[in-house]
Amino acid sequence: SRLRWQLMIMAKVVVLWLVVVAPTTTRAFLQGARSLFRRGASRTAILTVGEPMPWEESLESLSYVREHGVTQFIHLWEQCKQLRRNDELLWGDEVEYAILRIDDEKARLSLRGPEIRDELEKREAAHSYRTEGCQWHPEYGSWMIEATPSRPYSGYASDLCRVERNMRLRRRRLLSALDDDEICPTMVNFPGLGVGDDFWVHGTDQRDHHGDAIPGECSKSTTIPDSIIHPHPRFAALTRNIRARRGGDPVEAKVPRFVPTDSEEEGTHIGGLDAMAYGMGSCCLQVTFQARDAREARYVYDQLAAFAPVMLALTAATPAWRGTLADTDARWDVVAASVDDRTEAERREEEEEEDHHSSEEEHPEKDPRLAGKGVRPLGRSRYSSISRYAFGCDTGGGNGLEVTAARKFSDLEEQAPVDEDALKRLLEAGIDEALARHVAGLFVRDPLVIFRGRVAEVDDRTSSEHFDNLQSTNWNTVRLKPPPPLSSSSLNTTTTTTTAAAAAEANPGWRTEFRPMEVQLTDFENAAFAVFTVLVTRVILAFDLNLYLPISRVDANMRRAQRRDAVLEEKFYFRRVIAAEKTVVSKTRRTLDPWNKTSPRVDPNDPASRIYDACDDMAADDPDSSFEEMTCAEIIDGKGDYFPGLAPLAYAYLEHIGCDRDSLAIISQYVEHVRKRARGELKTPARWIRDFVAAHPDCRLPEDGSLSPKLTRDLAVACHDVGVGTRAAPDLLGDVVVRPIAPDGAWDVQLLSVCLRKEGMCEERRASCASSFHHLFASDLSIDLTFFSYFLSKRRIPPFVPNKKGTHSSNAYRFDFGTGQALRRLHPQARRTSEAARKNLQTGALPRLRRAPLQPRHGRPPLVAHRPTSPLFVVVNMIVSTMPSPPPVHE
């Protein structure tokens, strides 16, 4: 007792010192510790909890959010400039799944996504002690769910082998939460979406007296009800406000219909794609990297933007829309059209706009509350490729002004306007021109969802909510993500620089998000393309590669990447020489290793330690002669003696860093898969789906290319079976065999020491125990679950007592669930039951136990009794006697 009292006094003294003497240090430490456990792959959207404003009400707040979004970014930049970061490589992937309900004839959307996600999050919280885990995020559709690793992958070669293992764990755990008639294929889109009025499992959706779905108030779609949208208020508000800003008309995507080569029919478009769900209901594969600092993140952003169309073509997996085969293989333009919020004036071509005067009389549709008053021409949707490069590679110009070399390749500046007021403020804050123009380009759009109580109430120094509102709804092939702001305690004037730096290091740093890839059918394929993307970023940084292309050529590549069989039939603009001709190498430069978090700090102003030597030659580049057209195979494998290819460079990089043999064997499988896909030795998922449709008995390809419900169902099941490894797909995977994935082993089974007789055992576990008991002794005992519940109600089993005569009939007992005689020859322990139990037995409410011969009576099988000395009987008695009591059984 005295020792306990002394320990309590010491603990109180320590807590008092931490709270009173060093509160700032304590808060910083707790924030850092908390963030270490919460660090993971960053979410792609801000899911604020609250009530969204209607569009008419939010119009008055649009200018405030835009103005203060710029202010928040300036504060972020000042914090990053004051606290110079040198972050290690952390990265993660995001995989999206579709949940479908299957019967013998049809596949439908299962709208249990939110319910399944809640269940998975609870179970993940119970398994937080595990090093490997998953995080589950909501997506636009109620039939969708997104999964990421619970902790990011680190910058070591061995972590590249974690990717597929974690993806398999995600699929296994998702399978454990599905019903028996549900599947979760990693398909980009469900081909049956929008076909008829029975493509989803009906829930609370509104229907007229004919049973037809009533167009929802959010999307105003004629083919899709609002009930399939995720119930989070952000998604419905996003759908409603996109339509409201464009003038009230529903969105519309135009996809060319596939026409067989031997058909005389002219090409038409697939109709009815008039809802945001067609685009945002598409699943994809995304990868996010944490860079060392802003400079590295911006350079990787530029290089991956030029590389994005190639990866889109390699991963193409969307050949059908609304029950019809399309003449395209990728989702990109459909998603772009589904979220296009531009007004009619903003969608006009620049040539048409020149013929119109800028006066309000000539533009009655002007609205001063909108960005650009709603009439500024915008050449692309919010969902598109990038409009300009962001890396500030500056060289001195002849006129004494700084000329951004990367800006020479941003040849669509006139078609990609910036917000002039935002640009002026960013330049005055000391932000370089390339980054300032990139950020100002975000603010030519309006915020789409504003929550009540989250406008003027937001602190611009400690929150980036208004900036993220615009940033998260500009969906480009690549996204540049700054670090989150520091908390108010870290920004206190009394806080030391060391404490603030520690708080900053606890948060994610500058990140680059790679978004063009389409999700693949198997975890092996998804891991292969995620790992290959990581290797490309390391190759770019380690070898100072330069992939810059004119933005106009990048846009052309994006259009080509979506065409049918683009990986084999199309050529893409790519740089002829990607390595700097004159590389500055110094002692400092040789010690830089992108995989080593202890690499020395690099001063970008010191030419001897400059990371990106390609900037030295970029000023002399001619944008019109620095590239040529190449196939995907040439880009990946190399062309001639002047272009080495990205895959050989990846192998050279792995050899350079000394990758261990075991990791190299696994990584080589991923790289070889990408190479075979580029050469056409393996099919893309789009080509595999087309061949599956053509070989199906219900295929109507020569007629109209439409997919019957049975064909759509079989396709969804086949994609699911390939993903879980129960169906071979050598055309997709070659010699790779996917080990079967089952829900067994998705979660750890705890060795409980709590007495099972205690009240409060969940019904699920009680039923599981009953099922296990019945299955275990099914070969020896014909036992009914009602009889088992009877035993649970007594918390004991009446032992079988043999007759003193020892005859065969005396040693056999049968359980009669009819109206037989009262219990006989019970063990004395069984006689000490309560009066209520005796009354139930007399009235026949519970099953009766009586002595009976072995032959069946009343058509019921006999239950052969074991002697009390039998080991099996001892086990039965031990298990059942520890079971808790269930609710009363009356039937």
Rosetta blueprint (number, residue, H / E / L):
1 S L
2 R H
3 L H
4 R H
5 W H
6 Q H
7 L H
8 M H
9 I H
10 M H
11 A H
12 K H
13 V H
14 V H
15 V H
16 L H
17 W H
18 L H
19 V H
20 V H
21 V H
22 A L
23 P H
24 T H
25 T H
26 T H
27 R H
28 A H
29 F H
30 L H
31 Q H
32 G H
33 A H
34 R H
35 S H
36 L H
37 F H
38 R H
39 R L
40 G L
41 A L
42 S L
43 R L
44 T L
45 A L
46 I L
47 L L
48 T L
49 V L
50 G L
51 E L
52 P E
53 M L
54 P L
55 W H
56 E H
57 E H
58 S H
59 L H
60 E H
61 S H
62 L H
63 S H
64 Y H
65 V H
66 R H
67 E H
68 H H
69 G H
70 V H
71 T H
72 Q H
73 F H
74 I H
75 H H
76 L H
77 W H
78 E H
79 Q H
80 C H
81 K H
82 Q H
83 L L
84 R L
85 R L
86 N L
87 D L
88 E L
89 L L
90 L E
91 W E
92 G E
93 D E
94 E E
95 V E
96 E E
97 Y E
98 A E
99 I L
100 L E
101 R E
102 I E
103 D L
104 D L
105 E L
106 K L
107 A E
108 R E
109 L E
110 S L
111 L L
112 R L
113 G H
114 P H
115 E H
116 I H
117 R H
118 D H
119 E H
120 L H
121 E H
122 K H
123 R H
124 E H
125 A H
126 A H
127 H L
128 S L
129 Y L
130 R L
131 T L
132 E L
133 G L
134 C E
135 Q E
136 W E
137 H E
138 P L
139 E L
140 Y L
141 G E
142 S L
143 W L
144 M E
145 I E
146 E E
147 A E
148 T E
149 P E
150 S L
151 R L
152 P L
153 Y E
154 S E
155 G L
156 Y L
157 A H
158 S H
159 D H
160 L H
161 C H
162 R H
163 V H
164 E H
165 R H
166 N H
167 M H
168 R H
169 L H
170 R H
171 R H
172 R H
173 R H
174 L H
175 L H
176 S H
177 A L
178 L L
179 D L
180 D L
181 D L
182 E E
183 I E
184 C L
185 P L
186 T L
187 M L
188 V L
189 N L
190 F L
191 P L
192 G L
193 L L
194 G L
195 V L
196 G L
197 D L
198 D L
199 F L
200 W E
201 V L
202 H L
203 G L
204 T L
205 D L
206 Q L
207 R E
208 D L
209 H L
210 H L
211 G L
212 D L
213 A E
214 I L
215 P L
216 G L
217 E L
218 C L
219 S L
220 K L
221 S L
222 T L
223 T L
224 I L
225 P L
226 D H
227 S H
228 I H
229 I E
230 H L
231 P L
232 H L
233 P H
234 R H
235 F H
236 A H
237 A H
238 L H
239 T H
240 R H
241 N H
242 I H
243 R H
244 A H
245 R H
246 R L
247 G L
248 G L
249 D L
250 P L
251 V L
252 E L
253 A L
254 K L
255 V E
256 P E
257 R E
258 F L
259 V L
260 P L
261 T L
262 D L
263 S L
264 E L
265 E L
266 E L
267 G L
268 T L
269 H E
270 I E
271 G L
272 G L
273 L L
274 D L
275 A L
276 M H
277 A H
278 Y H
279 G H
280 M H
281 G L
282 S L
283 C L
284 C E
285 L E
286 Q E
287 V E
288 T E
289 F E
290 Q E
291 A L
292 R L
293 D L
294 A H
295 R H
296 E H
297 A H
298 R H
299 Y H
300 V H
301 Y H
302 D H
303 Q H
304 L H
305 A H
306 A H
307 F H
308 A H
309 P H
310 V H
311 M H
312 L H
313 A H
314 L H
315 T L
316 A L
317 A L
318 T L
319 P L
320 A E
321 W E
322 R L
323 G L
324 T E
325 L E
326 A E
327 D L
328 T E
329 D L
330 A L
331 R L
332 W H
333 D H
334 V H
335 V H
336 A H
337 A H
338 S H
339 V L
340 D L
341 D L
342 R L
343 T L
344 E L
345 A L
346 E L
347 R L
348 R L
349 E L
350 E H
351 E H
352 E H
353 E H
354 E H
355 D L
356 H L
357 H L
358 S L
359 S L
360 E L
361 E L
362 E L
363 H L
364 P L
365 E L
366 K L
367 D L
368 P L
369 R L
370 L L
371 A H
372 G H
373 K H
374 G H
375 V L
376 R L
377 P L
378 L L
379 G L
380 R L
381 S L
382 R L
383 Y E
384 S E
385 S L
386 I L
387 S L
388 R L
389 Y L
390 A L
391 F L
392 G L
393 C L
394 D E
395 T E
396 G E
397 G L
398 G L
399 N L
400 G L
401 L L
402 E E
403 V E
404 T E
405 A H
406 A H
407 R H
408 K H
409 F H
410 S L
411 D L
412 L L
413 E H
414 E H
415 Q H
416 A L
417 P L
418 V L
419 D L
420 E H
421 D H
422 A H
423 L H
424 K H
425 R H
426 L H
427 L H
428 E H
429 A L
430 G L
431 I L
432 D L
433 E H
434 A H
435 L H
436 A H
437 R H
438 H H
439 V H
440 A H
441 G H
442 L H
443 F L
444 V L
445 R L
446 D L
447 P L
448 L L
449 V L
450 I L
451 F E
452 R L
453 G L
454 R L
455 V L
456 A L
457 E L
458 V L
459 D L
460 D L
461 R L
462 T L
463 S L
464 S L
465 E H
466 H H
467 F H
468 D H
469 N H
470 L H
471 Q H
472 S L
473 T L
474 N L
475 W E
476 N E
477 T L
478 V E
479 R E
480 L E
481 K E
482 P L
483 P L
484 P L
485 P L
486 L L
487 S L
488 S L
489 S L
490 S L
491 L L
492 N L
493 T L
494 T L
495 T L
496 T L
497 T H
498 T H
499 T H
500 A H
501 A H
502 A H
503 A H
504 A H
505 E H
506 A H
507 N L
508 P L
509 G L
510 W L
511 R E
512 T E
513 E E
514 F E
515 R L
516 P L
517 M L
518 E E
519 V L
520 Q L
521 L L
522 T L
523 D H
524 F H
525 E H
526 N H
527 A H
528 A H
529 F H
530 A H
531 V H
532 F H
533 T H
534 V H
535 L H
536 V H
537 T H
538 R H
539 V H
540 I H
541 L H
542 A H
543 F L
544 D L
545 L E
546 N L
547 L L
548 Y L
549 L L
550 P L
551 I H
552 S H
553 R H
554 V H
555 D H
556 A H
557 N H
558 M H
559 R H
560 R H
561 A H
562 Q L
563 R E
564 R L
565 D L
566 A H
567 V H
568 L H
569 E H
570 E L
571 K L
572 F E
573 Y E
574 F E
575 R E
576 R L
577 V L
578 I L
579 A E
580 A L
581 E L
582 K L
583 T L
584 V L
585 V L
586 S L
587 K H
588 T H
589 R H
590 R H
591 T L
592 L L
593 D L
594 P L
595 W L
596 N L
597 K L
598 T L
599 S L
600 P L
601 R L
602 V L
603 D L
604 P L
605 N L
606 D L
607 P H
608 A H
609 S H
610 R L
611 I L
612 Y L
613 D L
614 A H
615 C H
616 D H
617 D H
618 M H
619 A L
620 A L
621 D L
622 D L
623 P L
624 D L
625 S L
626 S L
627 F E
628 E E
629 E E
630 M E
631 T L
632 C H
633 A H
634 E H
635 I H
636 I H
637 D H
638 G L
639 K E
640 G L
641 D L
642 Y L
643 F E
644 P L
645 G L
646 L H
647 A H
648 P H
649 L H
650 A H
651 Y H
652 A H
653 Y H
654 L H
655 E H
656 H H
657 I H
658 G L
659 C L
660 D L
661 R H
662 D H
663 S H
664 L H
665 A H
666 I H
667 I H
668 S H
669 Q H
670 Y H
671 V H
672 E H
673 H H
674 V H
675 R H
676 K H
677 R H
678 A H
679 R H
680 G L
681 E L
682 L L
683 K L
684 T L
685 P H
686 A H
687 R H
688 W H
689 I H
690 R H
691 D H
692 F H
693 V H
694 A H
695 A H
696 H L
697 P L
698 D L
699 C L
700 R L
701 L L
702 P L
703 E L
704 D L
705 G L
706 S E
707 L L
708 S L
709 P H
710 K H
711 L H
712 T H
713 R H
714 D H
715 L H
716 A H
717 V H
718 A H
719 C H
720 H H
721 D H
722 V H
723 G H
724 V H
725 G L
726 T L
727 R L
728 A L
729 A L
730 P H
731 D H
732 L H
733 L H
734 G L
735 D L
736 V L
737 V L
738 V L
739 R L
740 P L
741 I L
742 A L
743 P L
744 D L
745 G L
746 A L
747 W L
748 D L
749 V L
750 Q L
751 L L
752 L L
753 S L
754 V L
755 C L
756 L L
757 R L
758 K L
759 E L
760 G L
761 M L
762 C L
763 E H
764 E H
765 R H
766 R H
767 A H
768 S H
769 C H
770 A H
771 S H
772 S H
773 F H
774 H H
775 H H
776 L H
777 F L
778 A L
779 S L
780 D L
781 L L
782 S L
783 I L
784 D L
785 L H
786 T H
787 F H
788 F H
789 S H
790 Y H
791 F H
792 L H
793 S H
794 K H
795 R L
796 R L
797 I L
798 P L
799 P L
800 F L
801 V L
802 P L
803 N L
804 K L
805 K L
806 G L
807 T L
808 H H
809 S H
810 S H
811 N H
812 A L
813 Y E
814 R E
815 F E
816 D E
817 F L
818 G L
819 T L
820 G L
821 Q L
822 A L
823 L L
824 R L
825 R L
826 L L
827 H L
828 P H
829 Q H
830 A H
831 R H
832 R L
833 T L
834 S L
835 E H
836 A H
837 A H
838 R H
839 K H
840 N H
841 L H
842 Q H
843 T H
844 G L
845 A L
846 L L
847 P L
848 R E
849 L E
850 R E
851 R E
852 A L
853 P L
854 L L
855 Q L
856 P L
857 R E
858 H L
859 G L
860 R E
861 P L
862 P L
863 L L
864 V L
865 A L
866 H L
867 R L
868 P L
869 T L
870 S L
871 P H
872 L H
873 F H
874 V H
875 V H
876 V H
877 N H
878 M H
879 I H
880 V H
881 S H
882 T L
883 M L
884 P L
885 S L
886 P L
887 P L
888 P L
889 V L
890 H L
891 E L
